[in-house]
Amino acid sequence: MTADELRAHPFSKTLLNAARPLVAAEHAFEQEHPGGEWVPDELEFYVLRAADRWALLLSHCEQLSHGLLFFSTYRHTAPATRGGASRHKYLRYMIENYIVRTQTLYDLVLKLVDAVFHLTNADRQCRHDTIVRNLKVARTELPAALKRLQKKVKEFGEARNMVVHQGGFQEPDLYRLELFAELEEDFARSGEEIPARFAFVPDARQEMSRDLIRNRKRKYSRFNSAVFELLSLLFDQLLEVFEKEAHGLGLVIEKEY
């Protein structure tokens, strides 16, 4: 399962089709009334709020996918060298960025569920317990689907805490790569040739870098696929809820007019 397949899901298509005329209407209003504020009715507010949160989630899924590509895209340039950037520093940055994003994903899912169920909680209130204990949600199969997704995402929970609270991701293969890179760079900074007994360092550092990239890409690719599959199953249920909520709000709006 890929991010593109999530974009092609019927739930995604339905949301986009519903939001398209509203985006055009908002733009037309702003053109006709410069400085004015377009005020949507409740149905329009509902559709746009759900679509906004869906788009943010899809963008986040793409970033998880692109993270695998970025592992292999570092290029040595003069500005990078002058700034002290290097491949091993880039790898740490990309690994830690990916790890943190795995945890942010679930927060975005909760906000999407809140929007589709039209719960209208403030963003800071979109917590797991708040969402799943709401009667509208609790009476569906969504809590079970969310629990499965949460369990998968928590596989990176400890690693995220390392990054945020313990000074960075801590794994032996990354540590050793950084040590070898520092040894090599120290000789370069001093202008010395690498002594014969350390001649193995550059080749070993390159091999460590290749191994780390290969192993991380394999692991993260499996995680992405599993998470996107769980999201697809979640989208199956959200589609039904969205159509029901939008239809109900549409009837209310019709009666008001």
SERO-4910 file (N, C-alpha, C, O; in steps of 0.05 Angstrom, whole numbers):
BEGIN
 pado doro    nc1    nc2    nc3   cac1   cac2   cac3    cc1    cc2    cc3    oc1    oc2    oc3
  Met    A     17    -24      0      0      0      0     18     25      0     37     26     15
  Thr    A     11     44    -17     27     69    -19      9     93    -14    -15     92    -12
  Ala    A     23    116    -11      8    141     -7     -9    148    -32    -31    158    -29
  Asp    A      0    141    -55    -15    146    -80    -41    129    -80    -61    138    -89
  Glu    A    -39    105    -69    -63     88    -68    -83     99    -48   -107     96    -52
  Leu    A    -73    111    -27    -91    124     -8   -105    148    -21   -129    153    -16
  Arg    A    -91    162    -38   -103    184    -52   -124    175    -72   -143    190    -77
  Ala    A   -121    151    -82   -141    140   -101   -164    126    -87   -182    117   -101
  His    A   -164    125    -61   -185    111    -46   -212    126    -50   -212    150    -53
  Pro    A   -234    112    -51   -260    125    -55   -266    147    -35   -279    167    -41
  Phe    A   -257    144    -10   -260    165     10   -246    190      2   -257    212      4
  Ser    A   -222    187     -8   -207    211    -17   -220    224    -41   -222    248    -42
  Lys    A   -229    208    -60   -242    218    -84   -268    233    -76   -274    254    -87
  Thr    A   -283    221    -58   -309    233    -50   -304    260    -36   -318    279    -41
  Leu    A   -284    261    -18   -277    286     -5   -269    308    -25   -279    331    -23
  Leu    A   -252    301    -43   -243    320    -63   -266    330    -80   -268    354    -85
  Asn    A   -283    312    -89   -306    321   -105   -324    339    -90   -336    358   -101
  Ala    A   -328    334    -64   -345    351    -48   -333    378    -43   -347    398    -41
  Ala    A   -306    378    -40   -293    404    -33   -288    421    -57   -286    446    -54
  Arg    A   -286    410    -81   -278    425   -104   -296    449   -109   -285    471   -112
  Pro    A   -323    446   -110   -339    470   -116   -338    491    -93   -342    515    -98
  Leu    A   -333    482    -69   -332    500    -46   -306    517    -47   -307    541    -41
  Val    A   -285    505    -55   -260    520    -59   -263    541    -81   -254    564    -78
  Ala    A   -277    534   -102   -282    553   -124   -301    575   -114   -297    599   -121
  Ala    A   -321    569    -98   -340    589    -88   -325    608    -70   -330    632    -71
  Glu    A   -308    598    -52   -293    615    -34   -275    634    -50   -273    658    -43
  His    A   -262    624    -70   -244    641    -86   -260    662   -101   -251    685   -102
  Ala    A   -283    655   -112   -299    674   -127   -309    696   -108   -309    720   -116
  Phe    A   -316    689    -84   -325    709    -65   -303    729    -58   -307    753    -57
  Glu    A   -279    718    -54   -256    736    -47   -249    754    -70   -240    777    -66
  Gln    A   -253    745    -95   -248    762   -118   -269    784   -120   -262    807   -128
  Glu    A   -294    778   -114   -315    797   -116   -317    816    -92   -327    838    -95
  His    A   -307    807    -70   -309    823    -45   -281    824    -32   -277    812    -11
  Pro    A   -263    840    -44   -236    842    -32   -237    851     -3   -250    870      4
  Gly    A   -223    836     14   -223    842     42   -246    831     57   -247    832     82
  Gly    A   -266    819     43   -289    808     56   -283    780     66   -262    768     59
  Glu    A   -300    769     82   -297    742     93   -319    724     84   -343    729     90
  Trp    A   -312    703     70   -332    684     61   -340    667     85   -324    655     99
  Val    A   -366    666     90   -377    651    114   -392    627    103   -413    630     92
  Pro    A   -381    603    107   -394    579     97   -418    571    115   -418    578    139
  Asp    A   -437    558    104   -458    546    121   -447    521    134   -424    515    130
  Glu    A   -463    508    150   -452    486    166   -443    463    149   -422    450    154
  Leu    A   -457    457    127   -449    435    109   -422    442     96   -404    425     95
  Glu    A   -420    467     87   -395    475     74   -372    475     93   -350    466     87
  Phe    A   -377    484    118   -356    483    139   -348    454    144   -324    449    146
  Tyr    A   -367    437    145   -361    408    151   -343    396    129   -323    383    134
  Val    A   -351    400    104   -337    389     82   -308    400     80   -289    385     77
  Leu    A   -305    426     83   -279    438     80   -260    430    104   -236    426    100
  Arg    A   -272    428    127   -256    420    151   -245    391    147   -222    385    153
  Ala    A   -263    374    138   -255    346    134   -234    345    111   -214    330    113
  Ala    A   -238    360     90   -220    359     67   -192    371     75   -172    360     67
  Asp    A   -192    392     90   -167    404     99   -151    384    115   -127    381    111
  Arg    A   -164    370    133   -150    351    151   -141    326    135   -121    314    141
  Trp    A   -157    318    116   -149    296     98   -124    303     83   -106    287     81
  Ala    A   -124    328     71   -101    336     55    -76    337     72    -54    330     62
  Leu    A    -78    346     97    -55    347    114    -44    319    120    -20    314    121
  Leu    A    -63    301    125    -55    273    131    -41    261    106    -21    247    109
  Leu    A    -53    265     83    -41    253     58    -13    265     53      5    251     45
  Ser    A    -10    291     58     16    303     55     36    290     74     60    286     67
  His    A     27    284     98     45    272    118     53    243    109     76    235    113
  Cys    A     34    229     98     40    202     88     60    203     66     78    186     64
  Glu    A     58    223     49     77    226     27    105    232     39    125    223     28
  Gln    A    106    248     60    131    255     72    145    230     84    169    227     82
  Leu    A    129    212     95    140    186    104    152    170     81    173    158     83
  Ser    A    137    171     59    147    156     35    172    170     23    191    156     16
  His    A    172    196     22    194    211     10    219    208     28    242    210     18
  Gly    A    215    204     54    237    201     72    255    178     63    280    180     67
  Leu    A    244    157     52    260    134     42    278    143     19    300    133     16
  Leu    A    267    160      2    283    170    -21    305    188    -12    327    188    -22
  Phe    A    299    205      8    319    225     17    343    213     30    365    225     31
  Phe    A    341    188     40    364    175     52    388    174     32    411    175     40
  Ser    A    381    171      7    402    166    -14    408    191    -31    421    188    -51
  Thr    A    398    214    -23    400    237    -41    421    258    -32    423    279    -44
  Tyr    A    436    252    -11    456    272     -2    477    276    -23    487    257    -35
  Arg    A    485    301    -27    506    308    -46    526    327    -32    518    346    -19
  His    A    551    320    -35    572    338    -25    574    363    -42    580    361    -66
  Thr    A    569    386    -31    572    411    -45    590    430    -28    595    425     -5
  Ala    A    599    451    -42    617    470    -28    603    483     -4    614    484     18
  Pro    A    578    493     -8    564    505     15    560    485     38    562    493     61
  Ala    A    553    460     31    549    440     52    575    435     68    575    433     92
  Thr    A    597    433     53    623    429     66    630    452     84    640    448    106
  Arg    A    626    476     74    633    500     90    616    501    115    625    511    136
  Gly    A    591    492    113    573    492    136    577    469    155    563    468    176
  Gly    A    595    451    148    600    429    166    581    405    162    581    386    178
  Ala    A    565    406    141    546    384    135    562    361    123    582    364    110
  Ser    A    552    337    129    565    312    118    543    291    116    521    294    126
  Arg    A    550    269    103    531    248     99    521    236    125    497    231    128
  His    A    539    231    144    529    218    168    512    236    185    493    227    198
  Lys    A    517    263    184    500    282    198    473    283    184    452    286    197
  Tyr    A    473    282    158    448    283    142    431    258    148    407    260    151
  Leu    A    444    235    151    430    210    157    417    211    184    394    203    187
  Arg    A    431    221    204    419    224    230    395    243    229    374    237    240
  Tyr    A    397    265    215    375    284    212    351    270    199    329    273    209
  Met    A    355    255    178    333    243    164    321    220    180    296    217    180
  Ile    A    337    205    194    326    183    211    309    195    233    287    185    238
  Glu    A    319    215    247    304    226    269    279    241    259    258    240    272
  Asn    A    281    253    236    257    266    224    236    246    218    212    250    224
  Tyr    A    244    223    207    224    202    200    211    191    226    187    188    227
  Ile    A    228    186    246    217    174    271    196    193    284    175    183    292
  Val    A    202    218    285    183    237    297    157    238    281    135    239    292
  Arg    A    159    237    255    135    238    237    118    213    241     93    215    237
  Thr    A    129    190    247    112    167    252     92    172    274     70    161    274
  Gln    A    101    187    294     83    192    317     63    214    312     41    213    321
  Thr    A     72    234    296     54    256    288     31    245    272      9    256    272
  Leu    A     36    224    257     15    212    239    -10    206    254    -32    213    245
  Tyr    A     -8    194    277    -32    186    292    -48    210    301    -72    210    302
  Asp    A    -34    232    309    -48    256    317    -65    267    294    -87    276    298
  Leu    A    -54    266    270    -68    276    246    -92    258    240   -113    268    231
  Val    A    -89    232    245   -112    214    240   -135    221    259   -158    222    251
  Leu    A   -128    226    284   -149    233    304   -163    258    296   -188    261    299
  Lys    A   -149    278    285   -161    303    277   -180    298    253   -200    311    250
  Leu    A   -171    280    235   -189    274    212   -214    260    222   -236    267    212
  Val    A   -212    241    240   -235    227    250   -254    247    264   -278    246    260
  Asp    A   -243    265    279   -259    286    292   -274    302    271   -298    308    275
  Ala    A   -261    309    249   -274    325    229   -296    310    214   -318    320    210
  Val    A   -291    285    207   -310    269    192   -335    263    209   -357    262    198
  Phe    A   -331    258    235   -354    253    252   -367    279    261   -387    279    276
  His    A   -356    302    253   -367    328    259   -369    332    290   -389    342    300
  Leu    A   -347    325    304   -346    328    333   -338    357    341   -345    366    363
  Thr    A   -324    370    323   -315    398    327   -299    403    352   -302    424    365
  Asn    A   -283    384    360   -264    389    382   -242    407    373   -234    407    350
  Ala    A   -232    423    392   -208    439    386   -185    419    381   -185    397    391
  Asp    A   -165    428    366   -143    410    359   -129    398    383   -123    375    383
  Arg    A   -126    414    404   -112    404    428   -129    384    443   -118    370    460
  Gln    A   -155    382    437   -172    363    450   -176    337    434   -189    319    442
  Cys    A   -163    336    410   -166    312    393   -146    291    403   -126    284    389
  Arg    A   -152    280    426   -136    258    437   -151    232    434   -175    231    429
  His    A   -136    210    436   -147    183    431   -172    178    448   -193    171    437
  Asp    A   -169    181    474   -192    175    492   -216    193    486   -239    184    487
  Thr    A   -211    219    480   -232    237    475   -248    229    450   -273    230    450
  Ile    A   -234    220    430   -247    212    405   -262    186    407   -285    184    400
  Val    A   -249    165    417   -261    139    417   -284    136    438   -301    118    435
  Arg    A   -284    153    458   -305    151    478   -330    168    471   -350    166    484
  Asn    A   -327    184    450   -351    199    440   -371    179    430   -364    160    416
  Leu    A   -396    182    437   -417    163    431   -419    158    401   -424    136    392
  Lys    A   -417    179    385   -419    176    356   -398    157    345   -403    142    327
  Val    A   -374    159    357   -352    142    348   -354    114    361   -349     94    347
  Ala    A   -360    114    386   -360     89    402   -380     69    391   -377     44    394
  Arg    A   -401     78    377   -422     60    367   -414     48    340   -430     34    328
  Thr    A   -390     54    330   -381     44    304   -357     25    308   -350     19    331
  Glu    A   -346     17    286   -322     -1    287   -296     16    288   -274      4    288
  Leu    A   -299     42    288   -275     59    287   -256     55    310   -232     54    306
  Pro    A   -266     53    335   -247     50    357   -228     26    354   -204     28    360
  Ala    A   -238      4    343   -221    -20    339   -201    -14    317   -177    -22    320
  Ala    A   -209      0    296   -190      6    274   -169     26    284   -146     23    277
  Leu    A   -177     45    301   -158     64    312   -138     50    330   -114     56    331
  Lys    A   -148     31    346   -130     17    364   -109      1    349    -86      1    357
  Arg    A   -117    -11    327    -97    -26    311    -76     -7    299    -52    -13    299
  Leu    A    -85     16    290    -66     35    279    -48     46    301    -24     49    297
  Gln    A    -59     52    324    -43     63    346    -22     43    354      1     51    360
  Lys    A    -29     18    355    -10     -3    363     13     -4    344     36     -7    352
  Lys    A      7     -2    318     29     -3    298     47     22    300     71     19    300
  Val    A     35     45    303     51     69    305     69     69    330     91     80    329
  Lys    A     59     57    351     75     56    376    101     41    374    117     41    392
  Glu    A    104     26    352    130     12    347    153     32    347    176     24    354
  Phe    A    148     57    340    169     77    340    166     97    364    179    117    365
  Gly    A    149     90    383    144    107    406    169    111    423    176    134    430
  Glu    A    183     90    429    207     92    445    229    107    430    243    123    442
  Ala    A    232    102    404    252    116    389    246    146    388    264    162    389
  Arg    A    220    153    386    213    181    386    220    194    412    230    217    412
  Asn    A    216    180    434    224    191    460    254    196    463    263    215    475
  Met    A    269    178    450    298    182    450    305    208    436    322    224    445
  Val    A    293    212    413    299    236    397    291    261    412    306    281    413
  Val    A    267    261    424    257    286    436    268    291    464    273    314    471
  His    A    271    269    479    278    273    508    306    264    516    315    271    538
  Gln    A    319    249    499    345    238    507    368    246    489    389    233    488
  Gly    A    364    268    475    387    279    459    391    267    432    410    275    418
  Gly    A    374    249    423    377    238    396    373    208    395    373    194    416
  Phe    A    370    198    371    366    169    366    391    154    374    413    162    367
  Gln    A    388    132    388    411    118    399    410     89    389    396     72    399
  Glu    A    427     84    368    430     57    357    459     52    351    473     70    341
  Pro    A    470     28    357    498     22    353    509     28    325    531     38    322
  Asp    A    493     21    304    503     24    277    507     54    270    525     61    256
  Leu    A    489     71    281    491    100    276    514    111    292    530    128    282
  Tyr    A    517    103    317    539    112    334    566    106    320    583    124    318
  Arg    A    569     81    311    595     73    300    601     88    274    624     95    269
  Leu    A    580     92    258    584    108    233    594    136    240    612    146    227
  Glu    A    581    148    260    589    175    268    618    176    278    632    195    272
  Leu    A    626    156    293    653    155    304    673    153    281    693    167    281
  Phe    A    668    135    262    687    132    240    688    157    223    709    165    213
  Ala    A    665    170    219    664    195    204    680    217    218    695    232    205
  Glu    A    678    218    244    693    238    259    723    233    258    739    252    255
  Leu    A    731    208    259    759    201    256    770    210    229    791    222    227
  Glu    A    755    204    208    764    211    181    765    241    178    784    252    167
  Glu    A    744    256    188    744    285    186    765    298    202    775    319    195
  Asp    A    772    286    225    793    298    242    820    298    228    835    318    229
  Phe    A    826    276    213    851    276    198    850    297    176    870    311    170
  Ala    A    826    300    163    824    320    141    827    348    152    840    365    139
  Arg    A    816    354    175    818    381    186    846    388    194    855    411    191
  Ser    A    861    368    203    889    373    212    908    375    188    931    382    191
  Gly    A    898    367    165    915    367    142    934    343    141    953    342    124
  Glu    A    930    324    158    947    300    159    937    279    139    914    277    133
  Glu    A    956    263    130    948    239    116    939    218    136    950    217    159
  Ile    A    921    202    128    911    181    147    934    161    151    943    149    131
  Pro    A    942    156    176    963    137    180    956    109    170    932    103    167
  Ala    A    975     93    164    971     67    151    952     50    168    936     35    158
  Arg    A    956     51    195    940     34    212    910     42    213    894     27    223
  Phe    A    904     66    202    876     76    201    866     77    172    845     89    166
  Ala    A    882     66    153    874     68    125    848     54    119    835     60     99
  Phe    A    839     36    136    814     22    132    790     40    138    767     33    130
  Val    A    794     62    152    771     78    162    753     88    139    729     84    141
  Pro    A    763    101    118    745    111     97    727     90     84    703     94     81
  Asp    A    739     67     77    724     46     65    704     34     84    681     28     77
  Ala    A    712     31    109    694     20    130    670     39    134    648     31    137
  Arg    A    676     65    135    655     85    138    635     85    115    611     87    120
  Gln    A    645     82     91    627     80     68    610     55     69    586     56     63
  Glu    A    622     33     77    606      8     79    585     10    101    562      1     97
  Met    A    592     22    124    572     26    145    549     44    136    526     38    142
  Ser    A    556     64    121    536     82    111    517     68     92    492     71     94
  Arg    A    527     51     74    511     36     55    493     17     70    469     14     64
  Asp    A    504      3     90    489    -17    105    466     -3    121    444    -13    122
  Leu    A    473     20    133    453     34    149    430     43    131    406     40    138
  Ile    A    436     54    108    415     64     89    398     40     80    373     42     80
  Arg    A    411     18     72    396     -5     63    378    -16     84    354    -22     79
  Asn    A    388    -20    108    372    -31    130    349    -13    138    327    -22    143
  Arg    A    355     13    140    334     31    149    312     33    127    288     34    134
  Lys    A    319     34    102    299     36     81    282     11     80    258     13     76
  Arg    A    294    -12     85    278    -36     85    258    -36    109    235    -42    105
  Lys    A    268    -29    132    251    -28    156    228     -8    153    205    -13    159
  Tyr    A    235     16    145    216     38    143    196     33    121    173     41    122
  Ser    A    205     20     99    186     14     77    165     -5     86    141     -2     80
  Arg    A    173    -26    102    153    -45    113    133    -30    131    109    -36    130
  Phe    A    144    -13    147    126      2    166    106     19    150     82     19    156
  Asn    A    116     34    131     98     51    115     76     35    102     53     43    103
  Ser    A     83     13     90     63     -4     76     42    -14     96     18    -13     90
  Ala    A     50    -22    120     31    -32    139     13    -10    150    -11    -14    153
  Val    A     25     13    155      9     36    165    -11     45    143    -34     51    150
  Phe    A     -2     47    119    -20     56     97    -43     36     93    -65     44     86
  Glu    A    -37     11     97    -58     -9     94    -79     -5    116   -103     -7    111
  Leu    A    -70      0    140    -89      5    162   -105     31    158   -128     33    164
  Leu    A    -92     51    146   -106     76    139   -127     71    118   -149     82    119
  Ser    A   -121     53     99   -140     47     78   -165     34     90   -188     41     82
  Leu    A   -162     16    109   -184      4    122   -200     25    138   -224     24    140
  Leu    A   -186     44    150   -199     65    165   -215     83    145   -237     91    152
  Phe    A   -204     88    122   -217    104    102   -243     91     93   -263    104     87
  Asp    A   -243     64     92   -268     50     85   -291     58    103   -313     62     94
  Gln    A   -285     59    129   -306     66    148   -312     96    148   -335    104    151
  Leu    A   -292    112    144   -296    141    144   -313    150    120   -328    169    122
  Leu    A   -311    135     98   -327    142     75   -357    140     81   -373    158     75
  Glu    A   -365    119     94   -393    115    102   -402    137    121   -424    147    118
  Val    A   -385    144    140   -392    165    159   -395    192    146   -413    207    151
  Phe    A   -376    198    128   -376    223    114   -402    227     97   -415    248     98
  Glu    A   -409    206     83   -433    208     66   -458    212     83   -476    227     75
  Lys    A   -459    198    105   -482    200    123   -483    228    135   -505    240    136
  Glu    A   -461    238    145   -460    264    158   -467    286    138   -482    304    144
  Ala    A   -454    285    115   -459    306     94   -488    306     85   -500    327     81
  His    A   -499    282     82   -528    280     74   -546    292     95   -564    307     89
  Gly    A   -540    286    121   -556    297    143   -554    327    144   -575    340    148
  Leu    A   -530    338    141   -527    367    142   -540    380    118   -550    402    120
  Gly    A   -539    366     96   -551    377     72   -581    380     76   -593    400     67
  Leu    A   -594    361     88   -623    362     93   -629    385    113   -649    399    109
  Val    A   -612    389    132   -616    411    151   -614    438    137   -631    455    141
  Ile    A   -595    441    120   -591    466    106   -615    472     88   -625    494     86
  Glu    A   -624    451     74   -647    454     56   -672    464     72   -687    481     62
  Lys    A   -676    453     96   -699    461    112   -697    490    121   -717    504    123
  Glu    A   -672    499    127   -668    526    136   -675    547    115   -685    568    120
  Tyr    A   -670    539     90   -676    558     68   -704    552     58   -714    566     40
***
